[in-house]
Amino acid sequence: SFECNCTETAFAGPLCATEVGAEMNVNDRIRYTFLVSESVDSTREEIRVGFSTERPQGVLVRVQSRDYDDYFDVSLNDKGNIVVTFNFGGGDKEKIDEQDYADGQHHDLRVTRDGSQLTIQVDTYGVISELYDLTEIQLNSPGTLFIGNFDQGQGKGFSGCISRVEFNDIYPLKKAFENPRPNNVVLEGDIEESMCGVEPSTLAPTTREPYPPTGPWPSLNSSFGEPISGAQGSSYSADATVIGCVVAVLVFALIVLLFIIGRYIARHKGSYDTNEAKGAEDAPDADTAVQQQPQVEKKKEWYI
C-alpha cells in the first residue's frame, strides 16, 4: 500500500483526491490571517474554489490587504452569476460571468489576475478574459482571507458547500479542518466539514494472474530470468500451444513424405530371375559349362 503527500494540495486522502469542504449558512464565515511570510505584495493572484448552492448570493473568497484598502473578491450575485471585483488603489474594477451557477451542481472555479489581465474559467466552459487599464497593478500586503462571508451577521453570506479553496499556493480551508487547527484560522458559525457531494477517486483493484503451467517446452521467462505473469503469461502460454501444434503437423507431414518416397522407389526398381547359371552346376570347367548351357527361353521383365 502507499499514500500520497497532499501537503501542497487542497485535497486529502491516500490519493489526494478527497474533497475538503465546508457546509455553510448565510451568517457563517471562515477567516484566515496571512502569516508574515505569506503577506507579500503580488502582481499575480491565482484563486481556485469549488462550490455548490441553490441560493444565489454570498462571498466565495475575498482577500483583503492589511490596511483594508486593497482587495480581491470573488462572489455570487442575486442571479447566480460569478462576479469578480478588485481594487489595488486605482478604483473598483468588475467582471461578471453571466451564467447562472446557483443550480445545486458542484462547480470548479479558477480566477487568475496577472498584471492587467484577468481570466475566469468555470468547469470546462470557455475562458472569460479581460484586459484592464490599471494605474496600480500590485495587491499590497494581503492580510486576511474570508470564505463564505465578509460582513458577518448581515444574512447575505454564502449558503451551500465550499471546497478546494486555494490562493497562491495557500490552502486556508484545508487548514481550517486540521487537528489541531492553526491559530491563524478561525471558524465563525455552525460550520461542518463536508466533501460537497464529490466522491473521491479510487484505484481499481488489481489481481495477480497465475503463472502459465510448465510443460515439455522450455519455460517462457523474461530475458532476465524473471517469471512472466498476467496478460503476458497468458499470451505466451497460448503461443507455446500453437508452436507445439505446428511442430506436430510438420513431423506428421515428414513421415507421410518419407512413406510416399519409399513407395515410389520400390515400384520403379523391379526384380527378375535368370537361368544363366543352370548347366554350370555339374560342369567340371567353364568350357564344358558353356557347351552344356541349356537353351533358355528369353524372359520378359514385368515391373511391379
C-alpha positions as CSV (number, residue, x, y, z in Angstrom):
1,S,0.0,0.0,0.0
2,F,1.0,3.6,-0.4
3,E,-0.2,7.1,0.5
4,C,0.4,10.4,-1.4
5,N,1.8,13.5,0.2
6,C,-1.1,16.0,0.0
7,T,0.6,18.9,1.8
8,E,0.8,21.1,-1.3
9,T,-2.7,20.5,-2.4
10,A,-6.2,21.5,-1.3
11,F,-7.2,17.8,-1.1
12,A,-6.8,14.9,1.3
13,G,-6.9,11.1,1.3
14,P,-4.4,8.5,0.2
15,L,-4.6,9.6,-3.4
16,C,-5.0,13.4,-2.7
17,A,-8.4,13.1,-4.3
18,T,-10.7,13.6,-1.3
19,E,-12.6,16.9,-1.3
20,V,-12.0,19.1,1.7
21,G,-15.1,21.4,2.0
22,A,-17.4,23.2,4.4
23,E,-21.2,23.3,4.7
24,M,-22.0,27.0,5.4
25,N,-25.0,29.1,6.2
26,V,-25.6,32.8,5.4
27,N,-24.1,34.1,8.7
28,D,-21.1,31.7,8.7
29,R,-17.6,32.5,7.7
30,I,-14.0,31.3,7.8
31,R,-11.3,33.8,8.5
32,Y,-7.7,33.1,7.6
33,T,-5.0,35.6,8.7
34,F,-1.9,35.5,6.5
35,L,1.4,34.7,8.2
36,V,4.1,37.3,7.9
37,S,5.9,35.1,5.4
38,E,2.8,34.9,3.3
39,S,1.9,38.6,3.4
40,V,3.9,39.7,0.4
41,D,2.9,42.2,-2.3
42,S,1.8,40.5,-5.5
43,T,1.0,41.3,-9.1
44,R,-0.4,37.9,-9.8
45,E,-3.1,36.1,-7.9
46,E,-4.5,32.6,-8.5
47,I,-7.7,31.6,-6.8
48,R,-9.5,28.3,-7.0
49,V,-12.7,27.4,-5.3
50,G,-15.3,24.7,-5.6
51,F,-18.9,25.4,-4.7
52,S,-22.5,24.2,-4.9
53,T,-25.5,26.2,-3.9
54,E,-29.1,26.8,-4.8
55,R,-29.1,30.3,-3.2
56,P,-27.7,33.0,-5.4
57,Q,-25.7,35.2,-3.1
58,G,-22.6,35.4,-1.0
59,V,-18.8,35.7,-0.9
60,L,-16.9,32.7,-2.1
61,V,-13.4,34.1,-1.5
62,R,-12.2,37.6,-0.6
63,V,-8.6,38.7,0.1
64,Q,-8.2,42.0,2.0
65,S,-5.0,43.9,2.5
66,R,-3.8,44.7,6.0
67,D,-4.9,48.3,5.8
68,Y,-8.2,47.2,4.1
69,D,-7.5,49.5,1.1
70,D,-6.7,46.8,-1.5
71,Y,-9.0,43.8,-2.0
72,F,-9.7,40.9,-4.5
73,D,-13.2,39.5,-4.2
74,V,-15.0,36.5,-5.9
75,S,-18.7,36.3,-5.2
76,L,-22.1,35.2,-6.4
77,N,-24.8,37.9,-7.1
78,D,-28.5,37.5,-6.8
79,K,-28.7,36.0,-10.3
80,G,-26.2,33.2,-9.6
81,N,-23.6,34.9,-11.7
82,I,-19.9,34.9,-10.7
83,V,-18.7,38.5,-10.0
84,V,-15.0,39.3,-9.7
85,T,-14.2,42.7,-8.2
86,F,-10.9,44.2,-7.2
87,N,-9.2,47.5,-6.3
88,F,-5.5,48.0,-6.0
89,G,-5.6,51.7,-5.5
90,G,-6.9,52.8,-8.9
91,G,-10.6,52.4,-8.3
92,D,-13.0,49.4,-8.4
93,K,-12.9,47.0,-11.4
94,E,-15.6,44.4,-12.1
95,K,-16.1,41.4,-14.3
96,I,-19.2,39.2,-14.5
97,D,-19.7,35.7,-15.8
98,E,-23.4,35.8,-16.6
99,Q,-24.0,32.1,-16.4
100,D,-26.4,31.0,-13.5
101,Y,-24.3,28.7,-11.3
102,A,-26.8,28.5,-8.4
103,D,-28.2,25.2,-9.8
104,G,-27.2,22.8,-7.0
105,Q,-24.4,21.3,-9.0
106,H,-20.8,21.3,-7.9
107,H,-18.6,23.8,-9.9
108,D,-14.9,24.3,-10.1
109,L,-13.9,28.0,-10.5
110,R,-10.5,29.3,-11.3
111,V,-9.7,33.0,-11.3
112,T,-6.3,34.4,-12.3
113,R,-5.1,38.0,-12.3
114,D,-1.7,38.6,-13.9
115,G,-0.9,42.3,-14.0
116,S,-3.7,43.9,-16.0
117,Q,-5.1,40.6,-17.4
118,L,-8.0,38.9,-15.7
119,T,-9.3,35.4,-16.6
120,I,-12.2,33.4,-15.3
121,Q,-13.0,29.8,-16.0
122,V,-15.7,27.6,-14.6
123,D,-15.6,23.8,-15.1
124,T,-14.8,23.1,-18.7
125,Y,-16.6,26.2,-20.1
126,G,-14.7,28.7,-22.2
127,V,-12.3,31.1,-20.6
128,I,-13.5,34.7,-20.0
129,S,-10.8,37.2,-20.3
130,E,-10.5,41.0,-19.7
131,L,-7.6,43.4,-20.1
132,Y,-7.7,46.4,-17.9
133,D,-6.1,49.8,-18.0
134,L,-4.7,49.9,-14.5
135,T,-2.7,52.6,-12.8
136,E,-1.9,50.2,-9.9
137,I,-1.3,46.5,-10.5
138,Q,0.0,45.5,-7.1
139,L,-2.0,43.9,-4.3
140,N,-0.3,45.3,-1.3
141,S,0.3,43.2,1.9
142,P,-2.5,40.6,1.9
143,G,-3.8,40.5,5.5
144,T,-7.0,38.4,5.7
145,L,-8.8,35.9,3.5
146,F,-12.5,35.4,4.0
147,I,-14.5,32.3,2.9
148,G,-18.3,32.4,2.7
149,N,-18.9,35.9,4.1
150,F,-17.3,39.3,4.6
151,D,-19.7,41.4,6.7
152,Q,-20.9,38.7,9.1
153,G,-24.4,38.9,10.6
154,Q,-26.0,40.6,7.6
155,G,-27.6,37.5,6.3
156,K,-26.0,37.9,2.9
157,G,-23.4,35.3,3.2
158,F,-23.0,32.2,1.1
159,S,-25.3,29.2,1.7
160,G,-24.1,25.9,0.4
161,C,-20.9,24.0,0.2
162,I,-17.4,25.4,-0.5
163,S,-14.4,23.3,-1.1
164,R,-10.8,23.1,-2.6
165,V,-10.0,26.8,-1.7
166,E,-6.6,27.9,-2.9
167,F,-4.9,31.3,-3.0
168,N,-1.4,31.5,-4.4
169,D,-0.3,28.0,-3.0
170,I,-2.0,28.6,0.3
171,Y,-4.9,26.3,1.3
172,P,-6.9,28.1,4.0
173,L,-9.9,25.8,4.0
174,K,-7.9,22.7,4.4
175,K,-6.1,24.2,7.3
176,A,-9.4,25.1,8.9
177,F,-10.0,21.3,9.5
178,E,-6.6,20.3,10.6
179,N,-6.2,18.9,14.1
180,P,-5.0,20.9,15.9
181,R,-6.3,23.9,13.9
182,P,-3.7,26.6,13.4
183,N,-4.2,29.8,15.5
184,N,-4.5,32.0,12.3
185,V,-7.6,30.2,11.2
186,V,-11.0,31.0,12.8
187,L,-14.4,29.4,12.1
188,E,-17.3,31.6,12.9
189,G,-20.7,30.0,12.9
190,D,-22.1,26.4,12.7
191,I,-19.7,25.1,10.0
192,E,-19.3,21.4,9.3
193,E,-16.7,19.7,7.2
194,S,-18.0,18.1,4.0
195,M,-16.9,16.6,0.7
196,C,-19.6,18.6,-1.0
197,G,-21.1,15.5,-2.7
198,V,-17.9,14.8,-4.6
199,E,-16.8,11.2,-4.5
200,P,-13.0,10.7,-4.2
201,S,-11.2,8.9,-7.0
202,T,-10.0,5.4,-6.2
203,L,-7.7,2.9,-7.8
204,A,-9.2,-0.1,-9.4
205,P,-8.3,-3.3,-7.5
206,T,-5.6,-5.4,-9.1
207,T,-5.4,-9.2,-9.1
208,R,-2.3,-11.4,-9.9
209,E,-3.0,-14.0,-12.6
210,P,-1.4,-17.4,-12.1
211,Y,1.8,-18.3,-13.9
212,P,1.2,-20.5,-17.0
213,P,1.6,-24.3,-16.3
214,T,5.0,-25.8,-17.0
215,G,5.3,-28.5,-19.7
216,P,7.7,-30.2,-22.1
217,W,8.5,-26.8,-23.6
218,P,11.2,-24.5,-22.1
219,S,9.7,-22.2,-19.6
220,L,8.7,-18.8,-21.0
221,N,10.6,-16.4,-18.9
222,S,11.7,-12.8,-19.4
223,S,15.2,-12.2,-20.8
224,F,16.4,-11.6,-17.3
225,G,15.1,-14.8,-15.9
226,E,12.1,-13.3,-14.2
227,P,8.8,-15.2,-14.5
228,I,6.2,-13.7,-16.8
229,S,2.8,-13.1,-15.2
230,G,-0.5,-11.5,-16.0
231,A,-1.7,-11.0,-19.5
232,Q,1.8,-11.6,-21.0
233,G,2.0,-15.0,-19.3
234,S,-1.4,-16.0,-20.8
235,S,-0.2,-14.8,-24.2
236,Y,3.0,-16.8,-24.0
237,S,1.1,-19.9,-22.9
238,A,-1.1,-19.7,-25.9
239,D,1.9,-19.2,-28.2
240,A,3.5,-22.4,-26.7
241,T,0.4,-24.4,-27.6
242,V,0.4,-23.0,-31.2
243,I,4.1,-23.8,-31.6
244,G,3.5,-27.4,-30.3
245,C,0.7,-27.9,-32.8
246,V,2.8,-26.6,-35.7
247,V,5.7,-28.9,-34.8
248,A,3.4,-32.0,-34.6
249,V,1.9,-31.2,-38.0
250,L,5.4,-30.8,-39.5
251,V,6.5,-34.2,-38.1
252,F,3.4,-35.9,-39.4
253,A,3.9,-34.4,-42.9
254,L,7.6,-35.6,-42.9
255,I,6.5,-39.2,-42.1
256,V,3.9,-39.1,-44.9
257,L,6.5,-37.7,-47.3
258,L,9.1,-40.5,-46.4
259,F,6.4,-43.1,-46.9
260,I,5.5,-41.8,-50.4
261,I,9.1,-41.7,-51.5
262,G,9.7,-45.3,-50.3
263,R,6.7,-46.5,-52.3
264,Y,7.9,-44.6,-55.4
265,I,11.4,-46.2,-55.3
266,A,10.0,-49.7,-54.7
267,R,7.7,-49.5,-57.7
268,H,10.5,-48.4,-60.2
269,K,13.3,-50.6,-59.0
270,G,11.7,-54.1,-60.2
271,S,13.2,-57.6,-59.8
272,Y,13.8,-60.7,-62.1
273,D,15.4,-64.2,-62.2
274,T,17.7,-65.7,-64.9
275,N,18.7,-69.3,-65.9
276,E,22.2,-68.4,-67.0
277,A,23.8,-70.4,-64.2
278,K,21.8,-73.6,-65.0
279,G,24.0,-76.3,-66.5
280,A,27.1,-74.9,-64.9
281,E,26.5,-76.6,-61.6
282,D,27.5,-80.1,-62.8
283,A,30.2,-78.9,-65.3
284,P,33.9,-79.7,-64.4
285,D,35.2,-76.5,-66.0
286,A,34.0,-73.3,-67.7
287,D,34.3,-74.6,-71.3
288,T,32.2,-77.6,-70.5
289,A,29.6,-75.3,-68.8
290,V,29.3,-73.2,-71.9
291,Q,28.9,-76.4,-74.0
292,Q,26.3,-77.7,-71.7
293,Q,24.4,-74.4,-71.4
294,P,20.7,-75.1,-71.8
295,Q,18.6,-73.3,-74.3
296,V,17.0,-70.6,-72.2
297,E,13.8,-69.1,-73.4
298,K,14.0,-65.3,-73.4
299,K,12.1,-64.0,-70.4
300,K,10.2,-60.8,-70.3
301,E,10.5,-58.4,-67.4
302,W,7.4,-57.5,-65.6
303,Y,7.5,-54.4,-63.5
304,I,5.5,-54.3,-60.3
